[in-house]
């Protein structure tokens, strides 16, 4: 009789685990992404890298290139997959970073607005919210939300983070579009 109650308790605990993950107390904090308050750490002919202080001085690395912006996080920011990720076309970022937390003091994701210049193709400028997972060695874009075509884009980005961050593997899982995606160059909504 001693073995079966242990197995039953283990089975109940395993079933309850996903519910516990879903019940996490997610919350947000906001910081400015003001490059004038950042430090230039590297300059090349077509780009400048800035070291910025994010939430609670969490490291943020920003590369402003000739046409694109790249943003990474953490002490090993240059080694993270996200350091190679941007959005299609000529772009720049917004000035506010939303940091997402799940029952802890360390951020698990960010939401950052990118402004996409479509003048080269004669189209209107676009806005995309980029959800980035933050985990040492596993930091990458995981979701894109068209901020002009989805009226609840900010809430959709938060929900995408809550749904996708747990268990997301940057090496094997490509970032996905969420909701209506009218901006070209992104995968279809899933």
C-alpha positions, 0 to 999 in steps of 0.5 A, a space after each residue: 500500500 505504501 507505493 501506490 499512495 506515492 505514485 498517486 501523489 506524484 501523478 496529482 502533482 504532475 497534473 497540477 504543474 501546468 495549472 501552477 505555471 498558468 497561475 503565475 502572477 505576471 506583472 509589468 514594469 516600464 523603462 525608457 530606452 533613451 540612447 542619450 542616457 546610454 553609453 557608446 561601447 562600439 562604433 563601426 562605419 555603419 552602426 553604433 552599439 549602446 549599453 543601456 540600463 534597463 529595469 533595475 540596471 538589467 543590461 540592454 545592448 542596442 545596435 543602431 545600424 544604417 537601416 535596422 535596430 537590434 536589441 539584446 539583453 543580459 550580461 552575455 547580450 552579444 552571444 544571444 540569438 536575439 542579437 541577430 534578430 530585427 524586423 524587416 525593412 528599415 526600422 527604429 524602436 520606440 522609447 519604452 520597454 515593457 518588462 514582464 515578470 512571472 512571480 519573480 524579480 528577474 524579467 522573463 520577457 520584454 515588449 518593444 515597439 518597432 516602427 517600420 519605414 515602408 517609404 521604399 515600397 510606397 507603403 504606409 509606415 507600420 508598427 510591430 510589437 516584438 515580444 522577446 524571451 529573456 533567459 541566459 543562453 535562450 534569449 530571442 524573439 518569440 512573437 510579433 504583433 501588428 500594432 496598427 491592425 490589432 486594437 488590443 495589441 499590447 494585451 495580445 503581446 502580454 498574453 503571447 509572453 504568458 503563453 509562450 515564454 514557459 518552455 520556449 526553445 530559441 534554437 528550435 522554435 521560430 518566432 510567430 506572428 500573433 493576431 492579424 498581421 498585415 505587415 509583410 515579411 513576417 510569418 502568418 498568424 498562428 
